[in-house]
């Protein structure tokens, strides 16, 4: 449920082969016509939403607060300067005179999943995702509000495999790697270890129509945490 996945519907847009996170600094994760994923411009309501140092996306949003988006892969106008990659302009939702909203909840208990060869039986998995989004008028034809919240949580077992016997190059007595780490003072464990991933999003938008002018106030909060080091 990454809002940037919408852009993969456009011709010439694919996921970048370079790692989005981990050992390398994060990037946008998208390649436009084979371009560098650090050279894209991702905008929200016409304003830049990029990390200026590495070209990653600064803020994330729930898909429920997305009204529409535009993807530009070539033939850029002058307003899209300073970038050699693609352009994504995301437009957020606002309230209207007609109250409307959505509510969703998804559960993957994991008990009926087939065991993978790597993890085997007995590894835990549970994933929940819930959220709501609604908009309504505070003052008809004048002041509108839109609110969206979403929560994601995944609890699972990660398999950590550390060789118990390692023979140094050139021969020598085998070494118990796990025990060697522990003797050196590292609290290392192996086997099926619990791991959690969470993400919370909150969004608020106020629209005020003052004659021919429109004033928009938008606030967004996002917090993500992943106890598995590899994706980050």
ROSE-4610 file (N, C-alpha, C; in Angstrom, 1 decimal, always signed):
// ROSE-4610
residu = [X/X/X/X/X/X/X/X/X/X/X/X/X/X/X/X/X/X/X/X/X/X/X/X/X/X/X/X/X/X/X/X/X/X/X/X/X/X/X/X/X/X/X/X/X/X/X/X/X/X/X/X/X/X/X/X/X/X/X/X/X/X/X/X/X/X/X/X/X/X/X/X/X/X/X/X/X/X/X/X/X/X/X/X/X/X/X/X/X/X/X/X/X/X/X/X/X/X/X/X/X/X/X/X/X/X/X/X/X/X/X/X/X/X/X/X/X/X/X/X/X/X/X/X/X/X/X/X/X/X/X/X/X/X/X/X/X/X/X/X/X/X/X/X/X/X/X/X/X/X/X/X/X/X/X/X/X/X/X/X/X/X/X/X/X/X/X/X/X/X/X/X/X/X/X/X/X/X/X/X/X/X/X/X/X/X/X/X/X/X/X/X/X/X/X/X/X/X/X/X/X/X/X/X/X/X/X/X/X/X/X/X/X/X/X/X/X/X/X/X/X/X/X/X/X/X/X/X/X/X/X/X/X/X/X/X/X/X/X/X/X/X/X/X/X/X/X/X/X/X/X/X/X/X/X/X/X/X/X/X/X/X/X/X/X/X/X/X/X/X/X/X/X/X/X/X/X/X/X/X/X/X/X/X/X/X/X/X/X/X/X/X/X/X/X/X/X/X/X/X/X/X/X/X/X/X/X/X/X/X/X/X/X/X/X/X/X/X/X/X/X/X/X/X/X/X/X/X/X/X/X/X/X/X/X/X/X/X/X/X/X/X/X/X/X/X/X/X/X/X/X/X/X/X/X/X/X/X/X/X/X/X/X/X/X/X/X/X/X/X/X/X/X/X/X/X/X/X/X/X/X/X/X/X/X/X/X/X/X/X/X/X/X/X/X/X/X/X/X/X/X/X/X/X/X/X/X/X/X/X/X/X/X/X/X/X/X/X/X/X/X/X/X/X/X/X/X/X/X/X/X/X/X/X/X/X/X/X/X/X/X/X/X/X/X/X/X/X/X/X/X/X/X/X/X/X/X/X/X/X/X/X/X/X/X/X/X/X/X/X/X/X/X/X/X/X/X/X/X/X/X/X/X/X/X/X/X/X/X/X/X/X/X/X/X/X/X/X/X/X/X/X/X/X/X/X/X/X/X/X/X/X/X/X/X/X/X/X/X/X/X/X/X/X/X/X/X/X/X/X/X/X/X/X/X/X/X/X/X/X/X/X/X/X/X/X/X/X/X/X/X/X/X/X/X/X/X/X/X/X/X/X/X/X/X/X/X/X/X/X/X/X/X/X/X/X/X/X/X/X/X/X/X/X/X/X/X/X/X/X/X/X/X/X/X/X/X/X/X/X/X/X/X/X/X/X/X/X/X/X/X/X/X/X/X/X/X/X/X/X/X/X/X/X/X/X/X/X/X/X/X/X/X/X/X/X/X/X/X/X/X/X/X/X/X/X/X/X/X/X/X/X/X/X/X/X/X/X/X/X/X/X/X/X/X/X/X/X/X/X/X/X/X/X/X/X/X/X/X/X/X/X/X/X/X/X/X/X/X/X/X/X/X/X/X/X]
num = [1/1/1/2/2/2/3/3/3/4/4/4/5/5/5/6/6/6/7/7/7/8/8/8/9/9/9/10/10/10/11/11/11/12/12/12/13/13/13/14/14/14/15/15/15/16/16/16/17/17/17/18/18/18/19/19/19/20/20/20/21/21/21/22/22/22/23/23/23/24/24/24/25/25/25/26/26/26/27/27/27/28/28/28/29/29/29/30/30/30/31/31/31/32/32/32/33/33/33/34/34/34/35/35/35/36/36/36/37/37/37/38/38/38/39/39/39/40/40/40/41/41/41/42/42/42/43/43/43/44/44/44/45/45/45/46/46/46/47/47/47/48/48/48/49/49/49/50/50/50/51/51/51/52/52/52/53/53/53/54/54/54/55/55/55/56/56/56/57/57/57/58/58/58/59/59/59/60/60/60/61/61/61/62/62/62/63/63/63/64/64/64/65/65/65/66/66/66/67/67/67/68/68/68/69/69/69/70/70/70/71/71/71/72/72/72/73/73/73/74/74/74/75/75/75/76/76/76/77/77/77/78/78/78/79/79/79/80/80/80/81/81/81/82/82/82/83/83/83/84/84/84/85/85/85/86/86/86/87/87/87/88/88/88/89/89/89/90/90/90/91/91/91/92/92/92/93/93/93/94/94/94/95/95/95/96/96/96/97/97/97/98/98/98/99/99/99/100/100/100/101/101/101/102/102/102/103/103/103/104/104/104/105/105/105/106/106/106/107/107/107/108/108/108/109/109/109/110/110/110/111/111/111/112/112/112/113/113/113/114/114/114/115/115/115/116/116/116/117/117/117/118/118/118/119/119/119/120/120/120/121/121/121/122/122/122/123/123/123/124/124/124/125/125/125/126/126/126/127/127/127/128/128/128/129/129/129/130/130/130/131/131/131/132/132/132/133/133/133/134/134/134/135/135/135/136/136/136/137/137/137/138/138/138/139/139/139/140/140/140/141/141/141/142/142/142/143/143/143/144/144/144/145/145/145/146/146/146/147/147/147/148/148/148/149/149/149/150/150/150/151/151/151/152/152/152/153/153/153/154/154/154/155/155/155/156/156/156/157/157/157/158/158/158/159/159/159/160/160/160/161/161/161/162/162/162/163/163/163/164/164/164/165/165/165/166/166/166/167/167/167/168/168/168/169/169/169/170/170/170/171/171/171/172/172/172/173/173/173/174/174/174/175/175/175/176/176/176/177/177/177/178/178/178/179/179/179/180/180/180/181/181/181/182/182/182/183/183/183/184/184/184/185/185/185/186/186/186/187/187/187/188/188/188/189/189/189/190/190/190/191/191/191/192/192/192/193/193/193/194/194/194/195/195/195/196/196/196/197/197/197/198/198/198/199/199/199/200/200/200/201/201/201/202/202/202/203/203/203/204/204/204/205/205/205/206/206/206/207/207/207/208/208/208/209/209/209/210/210/210/211/211/211/212/212/212/213/213/213/214/214/214/215/215/215/216/216/216/217/217/217/218/218/218/219/219/219/220/220/220/221/221/221/222/222/222/223/223/223/224/224/224/225/225/225/226/226/226/227/227/227/228/228/228/229/229/229/230/230/230/231/231/231/232/232/232]
x = [+0.8/+0.0/+0.9/+1.9/+2.7/+2.1/+1.8/+1.1/+1.9/+3.2/+4.0/+3.8/+3.2/+2.9/+1.9/+1.2/+0.3/+1.1/+2.3/+3.1/+3.5/+3.5/+3.9/+2.9/+1.7/+0.7/+1.1/+2.0/+2.4/+3.4/+3.4/+4.4/+5.8/+6.8/+8.1/+8.6/+7.7/+8.0/+8.2/+9.3/+9.6/+10.3/+10.3/+11.0/+12.5/+13.2/+14.6/+15.4/+16.4/+17.2/+18.1/+18.5/+19.3/+18.5/+19.2/+18.5/+17.9/+16.6/+16.0/+16.5/+16.9/+17.4/+18.5/+18.9/+19.9/+21.3/+22.2/+23.6/+23.7/+22.9/+23.0/+21.9/+22.2/+21.2/+19.9/+18.8/+17.5/+17.4/+16.6/+16.2/+14.7/+14.2/+12.8/+12.2/+13.1/+12.7/+12.0/+12.0/+11.4/+12.4/+12.3/+13.1/+12.2/+12.4/+11.6/+12.4/+12.0/+12.7/+14.1/+14.5/+15.8/+16.7/+16.1/+16.8/+17.2/+18.0/+18.5/+17.4/+17.1/+16.0/+16.3/+17.5/+17.7/+17.4/+17.0/+16.8/+15.3/+14.4/+13.0/+12.5/+11.4/+10.7/+9.3/+9.2/+7.9/+7.3/+6.1/+5.5/+4.1/+3.7/+2.4/+1.7/+0.6/-0.2/+0.7/+1.6/+2.4/+3.7/+3.9/+5.1/+6.1/+7.4/+8.4/+8.3/+8.5/+8.4/+9.6/+10.8/+12.0/+13.0/+13.9/+15.1/+16.1/+16.6/+17.5/+18.9/+19.2/+20.6/+20.7/+19.7/+19.8/+18.7/+17.7/+16.7/+15.6/+15.4/+14.4/+13.1/+12.0/+10.7/+10.7/+10.4/+10.5/+9.3/+8.1/+6.9/+6.1/+5.5/+4.6/+3.1/+2.2/+0.8/+0.0/-1.1/-2.0/-2.7/-2.9/-3.6/-5.0/-5.6/-7.0/-7.1/-6.0/-6.0/-5.6/-5.4/-5.0/-6.2/-6.4/-7.5/-7.1/-6.0/-5.5/-4.0/-3.4/-1.9/-1.6/-0.5/+0.0/+1.4/+1.7/+3.0/+3.5/+4.7/+5.3/+6.6/+6.8/+8.0/+8.9/+8.3/+9.1/+8.3/+8.9/+8.3/+7.9/+8.9/+8.6/+8.4/+7.5/+7.4/+8.4/+8.5/+9.5/+9.3/+8.1/+7.8/+8.4/+8.8/+9.4/+10.9/+11.6/+13.0/+13.8/+15.1/+16.0/+16.1/+15.3/+15.3/+15.5/+16.3/+16.5/+15.6/+15.0/+14.2/+12.7/+11.8/+10.4/+9.8/+8.6/+7.8/+6.5/+6.3/+5.0/+4.4/+3.2/+2.5/+1.2/+1.2/+0.1/-0.8/-2.1/-3.1/-3.9/-3.9/-4.6/-6.1/-6.9/-8.3/-8.7/-9.8/-10.4/-11.9/-12.5/-13.9/-14.8/-16.0/-17.0/-18.3/-19.3/-20.6/-21.3/-20.9/-21.5/-20.6/-21.1/-20.2/-20.0/-18.8/-18.5/-17.2/-17.0/-15.8/-15.7/-14.6/-14.3/-13.8/-14.0/-13.5/-13.1/-11.9/-11.4/-10.6/-10.6/-9.8/-9.4/-8.2/-7.7/-6.9/-7.1/-6.3/-5.8/-4.5/-3.9/-3.4/-4.1/-3.7/-2.5/-2.2/-1.0/-1.1/-2.2/-2.2/-2.5/-3.1/-3.4/-2.3/-1.2/-0.2/+0.6/+1.1/+2.0/+3.4/+4.1/+5.4/+6.4/+7.3/+8.3/+9.5/+10.2/+11.4/+12.4/+12.5/+13.5/+13.1/+11.8/+11.3/+10.8/+10.2/+9.7/+8.4/+7.9/+6.7/+7.0/+6.0/+6.2/+6.6/+6.8/+7.2/+5.9/+5.8/+4.6/+4.5/+3.2/+3.0/+1.6/+1.4/+0.1/+0.3/-0.7/-0.6/-2.0/-2.1/-3.3/-3.1/-4.2/-4.1/-5.5/-5.7/-7.0/-6.8/-7.9/-7.9/-9.3/-9.4/-10.6/-10.2/-11.1/-11.0/-12.3/-12.5/-13.8/-13.7/-14.6/-14.6/-16.1/-16.2/-17.5/-17.4/-18.5/-18.5/-18.6/-17.8/-18.0/-18.9/-18.7/-19.6/-19.9/-21.2/-21.5/-21.0/-20.4/-19.8/-18.6/-18.2/-17.1/-15.9/-16.2/-15.1/-15.4/-14.3/-14.4/-13.3/-13.5/-12.4/-12.4/-11.1/-10.9/-9.9/-10.2/-9.3/-9.1/-7.8/-7.5/-6.5/-6.7/-5.8/-5.6/-4.5/-4.2/-3.1/-3.3/-2.3/-2.0/-0.7/-0.3/+0.6/+0.4/+1.3/+1.5/+2.7/+3.1/+4.0/+3.6/+4.5/+4.8/+6.0/+6.4/+7.8/+8.2/+9.4/+10.4/+11.6/+12.7/+13.7/+14.1/+15.1/+16.5/+17.3/+18.7/+19.5/+20.4/+21.2/+22.7/+23.3/+24.7/+25.4/+26.5/+27.2/+27.8/+27.6/+28.1/+29.6/+29.9/+31.3/+31.9/+33.0/+33.7/+35.2/+35.7/+37.1/+37.9/+38.9/+39.6/+40.4/+40.6/+41.4/+42.8/+43.3/+44.6/+44.6/+43.4/+43.3/+43.2/+43.2/+43.0/+41.8/+41.6/+40.5/+39.2/+38.1/+36.9/+36.5/+35.8/+35.4/+33.9/+33.3/+31.8/+31.6/+31.1/+30.9/+30.0/+28.9/+27.9/+28.5/+29.2/+29.8/+31.0/+31.7/+32.7/+32.2/+31.0/+30.4/+30.0/+29.4/+29.0/+30.1/+31.2/+32.4/+32.9/+32.8/+33.3/+32.4/+31.2/+30.3/+29.1/+28.9/+27.7/+26.6/+25.4/+24.2/+23.6/+24.1/+23.7/+22.8/+21.7/+20.8/+20.6/+20.3/+19.9/+18.6/+18.1/+16.9/+15.7/+14.5/+13.3/+13.2/+13.4/+13.4/+12.2/+11.5/+10.3/+10.8/+10.0/+10.3/+9.0/+9.0/+7.7/+8.0/+7.0/+7.0/+5.7/+5.8/+4.6/+4.7/+3.6/+3.5/+2.2/+2.2/+1.1/+1.0/-0.2/-0.3/-1.5/-1.4/-2.5/-2.5/-3.6/-3.7/-4.9/-4.7/-5.8/-5.6/-6.8/-6.8/-8.0/-7.8/-8.9/-8.9/-10.0/-10.2/-11.1/-10.7/-11.5/-11.7/-12.9/-13.2/-13.6/-12.7/-13.0/-13.1/-14.3/-14.6/-13.9/-13.1/-12.3/-11.1/-10.7/-9.5/-9.8/-8.8/-8.9/-7.7/-7.9/-6.8/-6.8/-5.7/-5.6/-4.6/-5.0/-4.1/-4.0/-2.8/-2.7/-1.6/-1.9/-1.0/-0.9/+0.3/+0.5/+1.5/+1.2/+2.2/+2.3/+3.6/+3.9/+5.0/+4.8/+5.9/+6.0/+7.2/+7.4/+8.5/+8.4/+9.5/+9.5/+10.8/+11.0/+12.1/+11.9/+12.9/+13.8/+13.5/+14.4/+15.3/+16.6/+17.5/+17.7/+17.4/+17.7/+17.0/+15.6/+15.0/+15.3/+16.0/+16.3/+17.7]
y = [-1.2/+0.0/+1.3/+1.3/+2.4/+3.3/+4.6/+5.4/+5.6/+5.4/+5.5/+4.3/+3.2/+2.1/+2.5/+3.6/+4.0/+4.4/+4.9/+5.3/+4.1/+2.9/+1.8/+1.4/+2.1/+1.9/+2.7/+3.7/+4.5/+3.8/+3.9/+3.3/+3.8/+2.9/+3.3/+3.5/+3.1/+3.3/+1.9/+1.6/+0.3/+0.6/-0.5/-0.4/-0.4/+0.5/+0.6/-0.6/-1.0/-2.2/-1.9/-0.6/-0.2/-0.4/-0.8/-0.9/+0.4/+0.3/+1.5/+1.9/+0.9/+1.1/+0.1/-0.1/-1.1/-0.4/-1.1/-0.6/+0.7/+0.9/+2.2/+3.1/+4.4/+5.5/+5.3/+5.6/+5.4/+6.3/+5.8/+6.6/+6.5/+7.0/+7.0/+5.6/+4.7/+3.3/+3.2/+4.2/+4.2/+4.7/+4.0/+4.4/+4.7/+5.9/+6.4/+6.3/+5.5/+5.3/+4.9/+4.2/+3.7/+4.7/+5.8/+6.9/+6.5/+7.4/+7.2/+7.5/+6.5/+6.7/+7.9/+8.5/+9.6/+11.0/+10.9/+12.2/+12.4/+11.8/+12.0/+13.1/+13.7/+14.7/+14.3/+14.0/+13.6/+14.7/+15.2/+16.3/+16.0/+16.7/+16.6/+17.9/+17.9/+19.2/+20.3/+19.9/+20.8/+21.3/+20.7/+21.1/+19.9/+20.2/+19.1/+18.3/+17.0/+16.1/+15.2/+15.8/+15.0/+15.3/+14.3/+14.5/+15.0/+16.2/+16.9/+16.2/+15.4/+14.9/+13.6/+12.7/+11.4/+11.1/+12.0/+11.9/+10.9/+10.6/+9.7/+10.5/+9.8/+10.5/+10.9/+12.2/+12.6/+12.2/+12.2/+11.9/+10.8/+9.9/+8.9/+9.2/+8.7/+9.0/+7.7/+7.6/+6.5/+6.6/+5.5/+5.5/+6.1/+6.0/+6.5/+8.0/+8.8/+10.2/+10.7/+9.8/+10.2/+10.4/+11.6/+11.8/+11.5/+11.9/+11.7/+11.9/+11.5/+11.7/+11.8/+12.5/+12.7/+12.3/+11.5/+11.0/+11.6/+12.2/+12.8/+12.1/+11.4/+10.7/+11.4/+12.3/+13.0/+14.2/+15.1/+16.4/+17.3/+17.5/+18.3/+19.8/+20.5/+21.9/+22.6/+23.9/+24.6/+24.5/+24.3/+24.2/+23.0/+22.0/+20.8/+20.8/+21.9/+22.0/+21.3/+21.3/+20.8/+19.3/+18.5/+17.1/+16.5/+15.4/+14.7/+13.4/+13.0/+11.8/+12.1/+11.3/+11.5/+12.4/+12.7/+13.6/+13.0/+13.0/+12.5/+13.6/+14.0/+15.0/+14.4/+14.3/+13.6/+14.7/+14.5/+15.5/+14.8/+15.4/+14.8/+15.2/+14.4/+14.6/+15.7/+16.3/+17.3/+17.0/+17.7/+17.5/+18.2/+17.8/+18.4/+18.6/+19.2/+19.4/+18.1/+17.0/+15.7/+14.9/+14.6/+13.8/+12.4/+11.9/+10.6/+10.1/+8.8/+8.2/+6.7/+6.2/+4.7/+4.2/+2.9/+2.2/+0.8/+0.4/-0.9/-1.6/-2.9/-3.7/-5.0/-5.3/-6.6/-7.3/-8.7/-9.5/-10.7/-11.0/-12.2/-13.0/-14.0/-14.7/-15.5/-16.0/-16.8/-18.3/-18.7/-20.1/-21.0/-20.6/-21.5/-21.4/-20.6/-20.5/-21.7/-22.0/-23.1/-22.7/-23.7/-23.4/-23.3/-22.3/-22.2/-23.1/-23.5/-24.4/-23.7/-22.4/-21.7/-21.6/-21.3/-21.1/-22.3/-23.2/-24.4/-24.2/-25.2/-25.1/-24.4/-23.9/-23.4/-21.9/-21.2/-19.8/-19.0/-18.0/-17.3/-16.2/-15.8/-14.7/-14.2/-12.9/-12.2/-10.8/-10.4/-9.1/-8.4/-7.2/-6.5/-5.1/-4.6/-3.3/-2.7/-1.5/-0.9/+0.6/+1.2/+2.7/+3.2/+4.5/+5.2/+6.5/+7.0/+8.3/+8.9/+10.2/+10.8/+12.3/+12.9/+14.3/+14.8/+16.0/+16.6/+18.2/+18.9/+20.3/+20.8/+21.8/+22.5/+23.7/+24.4/+25.5/+25.2/+25.0/+24.7/+25.7/+25.2/+26.0/+26.8/+26.7/+27.6/+26.8/+26.0/+25.4/+23.9/+23.1/+21.6/+21.0/+19.8/+19.1/+17.6/+17.1/+15.7/+15.1/+13.9/+13.2/+11.8/+11.4/+10.0/+9.4/+8.2/+7.5/+6.1/+5.5/+4.1/+3.6/+2.3/+1.6/+0.2/-0.1/-1.4/-2.0/-3.3/-4.1/-5.5/-5.9/-7.3/-7.9/-9.0/-9.8/-11.1/-11.5/-12.7/-13.2/-14.4/-15.0/-14.8/-14.3/-14.3/-15.3/-16.1/-17.1/-16.6/-16.7/-16.2/-17.5/-17.7/-18.9/-18.5/-18.9/-18.6/-20.0/-20.1/-21.4/-21.7/-22.9/-23.3/-23.8/-24.3/-24.7/-24.1/-23.4/-22.7/-23.1/-23.5/-23.9/-22.7/-22.1/-21.0/-21.4/-20.4/-20.7/-21.2/-22.2/-22.8/-23.9/-24.3/-25.3/-24.8/-25.7/-25.3/-25.9/-25.7/-26.3/-25.6/-26.3/-25.6/-24.7/-23.6/-22.6/-22.5/-22.5/-22.3/-20.8/-20.4/-18.9/-18.3/-18.9/-18.3/-18.1/-19.2/-19.1/-18.0/-17.9/-16.9/-15.5/-15.2/-13.9/-13.6/-14.7/-14.5/-14.2/-14.9/-14.7/-13.3/-12.8/-11.4/-10.4/-10.7/-9.8/-9.4/-10.1/-9.8/-10.7/-10.1/-10.9/-11.4/-12.5/-13.0/-14.3/-14.3/-15.5/-16.0/-17.2/-17.7/-18.5/-19.0/-19.7/-18.8/-19.1/-18.4/-17.3/-16.0/-14.9/-14.0/-13.5/-12.6/-11.2/-10.8/-9.5/-8.8/-7.4/-6.7/-5.5/-5.2/-4.0/-3.3/-2.0/-1.1/+0.1/+0.7/+1.9/+2.6/+3.9/+4.7/+6.0/+6.3/+7.5/+8.3/+9.6/+10.5/+11.7/+12.1/+13.1/+14.0/+15.3/+16.3/+17.4/+17.7/+18.8/+19.7/+21.0/+22.0/+22.8/+23.0/+23.8/+24.9/+26.2/+27.4/+28.1/+28.2/+28.9/+30.4/+31.3/+32.7/+33.5/+33.5/+34.1/+33.4/+34.1/+33.4/+32.7/+32.8/+32.2/+31.0/+30.1/+28.9/+28.7/+28.5/+28.4/+26.9/+26.3/+24.9/+24.8/+24.1/+23.8/+22.3/+21.7/+20.3/+19.9/+18.9/+18.3/+16.8/+16.3/+14.9/+14.3/+13.2/+12.5/+11.1/+10.6/+9.3/+8.8/+7.5/+6.9/+5.5/+5.0/+3.6/+3.0/+1.7/+1.1/-0.4/-0.9/-2.2/-2.8/-3.9/-4.5/-5.4/-5.7/-6.4/-5.4/-5.6/-4.6/-4.5/-5.7/-5.8/-4.8/-4.6/-3.7/-2.2/-1.9/-0.5/-0.2]
z = [+0.0/+0.0/+0.0/-0.8/-1.0/-2.0/-1.7/-2.7/-4.0/-3.9/-5.2/-6.1/-5.6/-6.5/-7.7/-7.5/-8.5/-9.8/-9.6/-10.8/-11.7/-11.2/-12.0/-13.1/-13.0/-14.1/-15.3/-15.2/-16.4/-17.2/-18.5/-19.4/-19.1/-19.1/-18.9/-17.5/-16.5/-15.1/-14.5/-13.9/-13.3/-11.9/-11.1/-9.8/-10.1/-9.4/-9.6/-9.0/-9.7/-9.3/-8.1/-8.0/-6.8/-5.5/-4.4/-3.2/-2.7/-2.2/-1.7/-0.3/+0.5/+1.8/+2.1/+3.3/+3.7/+3.6/+3.0/+3.0/+2.2/+1.2/+0.4/+0.9/+0.7/+1.1/+0.3/+0.9/+0.3/-1.0/-2.0/-3.1/-3.3/-4.4/-4.7/-5.0/-5.4/-5.7/-7.1/-7.9/-9.2/-10.3/-11.4/-12.6/-13.7/-14.3/-15.4/-16.7/-17.6/-18.9/-18.7/-17.6/-17.4/-16.6/-16.1/-15.5/-14.0/-13.5/-12.1/-11.1/-10.1/-9.2/-8.2/-8.2/-7.3/-8.0/-9.3/-10.0/-10.3/-9.6/-9.8/-8.9/-9.2/-8.5/-8.0/-6.8/-6.2/-5.5/-5.9/-5.4/-4.7/-3.7/-3.1/-3.2/-3.9/-4.1/-4.7/-5.6/-6.3/-5.6/-4.4/-3.6/-3.5/-3.6/-3.6/-2.3/-2.4/-1.3/-1.4/-1.6/-1.8/-0.7/-0.4/+0.4/-0.6/-0.3/-1.2/-1.3/-0.3/-0.3/-1.1/-1.0/-1.7/-2.7/-2.8/-3.8/-3.4/-2.1/-1.6/-1.4/-1.1/-0.8/+0.6/+0.9/+2.3/+3.1/+2.6/+3.4/+2.7/+3.5/+3.0/+3.4/+2.6/+2.8/+2.7/+3.4/+3.2/+1.8/+1.2/-0.1/+0.0/+1.1/+1.3/+1.2/+1.3/+1.2/-0.2/-1.1/-2.5/-3.3/-3.9/-4.9/-6.3/-6.7/-8.1/-8.1/-9.2/-9.4/-10.9/-11.1/-12.5/-12.6/-13.6/-13.9/-15.2/-15.2/-16.4/-16.6/-17.7/-18.0/-19.1/-19.9/-20.9/-21.3/-22.1/-22.5/-21.4/-20.5/-19.3/-19.7/-18.9/-19.1/-18.1/-18.2/-17.4/-15.9/-15.5/-14.1/-13.4/-14.2/-13.6/-13.8/-13.5/-13.7/-12.6/-12.7/-11.7/-11.5/-12.3/-12.2/-13.6/-13.7/-15.0/-15.1/-14.0/-14.0/-14.3/-13.7/-13.9/-12.8/-13.0/-12.1/-11.7/-10.4/-9.9/-9.1/-9.4/-8.6/-8.0/-6.7/-6.0/-5.5/-5.7/-5.2/-4.1/-2.9/-1.8/-1.8/-1.1/-1.0/+0.0/-0.3/+0.5/+0.7/+1.7/+2.0/+1.0/+0.9/+0.0/+0.8/+0.1/+0.7/+1.0/+0.4/+0.6/+1.6/+2.8/+3.7/+3.1/+3.1/+2.6/+3.2/+3.2/+3.8/+3.5/+4.0/+3.9/+5.2/+5.4/+6.6/+6.2/+6.6/+6.2/+7.3/+7.3/+8.2/+7.5/+7.6/+7.0/+8.0/+8.0/+8.9/+8.2/+8.4/+7.9/+9.1/+9.6/+10.8/+10.6/+9.4/+9.2/+9.6/+10.3/+10.7/+9.6/+8.5/+7.3/+6.2/+6.5/+5.4/+5.3/+4.1/+3.9/+4.4/+5.0/+5.5/+4.4/+4.4/+3.4/+3.7/+2.7/+3.0/+3.9/+3.8/+4.6/+6.1/+6.3/+7.6/+8.3/+7.5/+8.1/+8.9/+9.5/+10.3/+11.7/+12.3/+13.6/+13.7/+12.6/+12.6/+12.6/+13.5/+13.7/+12.6/+12.3/+11.4/+11.7/+11.8/+12.0/+11.5/+10.6/+10.0/+10.1/+10.5/+10.6/+9.9/+9.3/+8.7/+8.7/+9.3/+9.4/+9.2/+8.9/+8.7/+8.3/+8.4/+8.0/+7.4/+6.5/+5.9/+5.6/+6.0/+5.7/+5.5/+4.8/+4.6/+4.7/+5.2/+5.4/+5.4/+5.3/+5.3/+6.8/+7.1/+8.4/+8.2/+7.1/+6.7/+5.2/+4.9/+3.5/+2.5/+1.5/+0.4/+0.8/+2.0/+2.5/+3.1/+4.1/+4.9/+5.0/+4.6/+4.5/+5.3/+5.8/+6.5/+5.9/+5.9/+5.5/+6.4/+6.9/+7.9/+7.4/+7.6/+7.2/+8.2/+8.7/+9.6/+9.2/+9.4/+9.0/+9.9/+10.2/+11.1/+10.5/+10.4/+9.9/+10.9/+11.2/+12.1/+11.6/+11.6/+11.2/+12.3/+12.8/+13.8/+13.1/+13.1/+12.5/+13.1/+12.7/+13.1/+11.9/+12.2/+11.2/+11.5/+10.5/+10.7/+10.6/+11.7/+11.7/+11.7/+10.7/+10.6/+10.8/+11.8/+12.1/+12.1/+11.3/+11.3/+12.7/+13.1/+14.4/+14.3/+13.1/+13.0/+11.8/+12.0/+10.9/+10.9/+9.8/+9.7/+9.1/+9.8/+9.2/+8.0/+7.1/+5.9/+6.3/+5.6/+5.9/+6.9/+7.3/+8.3/+9.7/+10.7/+12.1/+12.7/+14.0/+14.7/+14.3/+14.1/+13.8/+15.0/+14.6/+15.6/+15.6/+16.8/+17.0/+16.9/+15.8/+15.5/+16.5/+16.8/+17.7/+19.1/+19.6/+20.9/+20.9/+19.8/+19.7/+19.8/+19.2/+19.3/+20.8/+21.4/+22.8/+23.7/+23.5/+24.3/+24.2/+22.9/+22.7/+23.2/+23.8/+24.4/+23.6/+22.5/+21.7/+22.1/+22.3/+22.6/+21.4/+20.8/+19.5/+19.8/+19.0/+19.1/+17.6/+17.5/+16.2/+16.3/+15.1/+15.1/+14.7/+15.1/+14.8/+15.8/+15.4/+16.4/+16.0/+17.0/+16.7/+16.1/+15.2/+14.5/+14.3/+14.5/+14.3/+13.3/+12.6/+11.7/+11.8/+12.1/+12.3/+11.4/+11.1/+10.4/+10.7/+11.1/+11.4/+10.6/+10.1/+9.3/+9.8/+9.8/+10.2/+9.2/+8.8/+7.8/+8.1/+7.9/+8.1/+7.1/+6.5/+5.5/+5.7/+5.7/+5.8/+4.5/+3.9/+2.7/+3.0/+2.7/+2.9/+1.6/+1.1/-0.1/+0.3/-0.1/+0.2/-1.1/-1.6/-2.9/-4.0/-4.8/-5.9/-5.4/-4.1/-3.6/-2.8/-2.8/-1.9/-1.1/+0.2/+1.2/+1.7/+1.6/+2.0/+3.2/+4.2/+5.4/+5.5/+5.3/+5.3/+6.4/+7.2/+8.2/+8.0/+8.1/+7.9/+8.9/+9.4/+10.4/+10.0/+9.9/+9.5/+10.4/+10.9/+11.8/+11.4/+11.1/+10.7/+11.5/+11.8/+12.6/+12.1/+11.9/+11.4/+12.2/+12.9/+13.7/+12.9/+11.7/+10.8/+10.1/+10.3/+9.8/+8.3/+7.6/+6.2/+5.3/+5.5/+4.6/+4.9/+5.9/+6.3/+6.0]
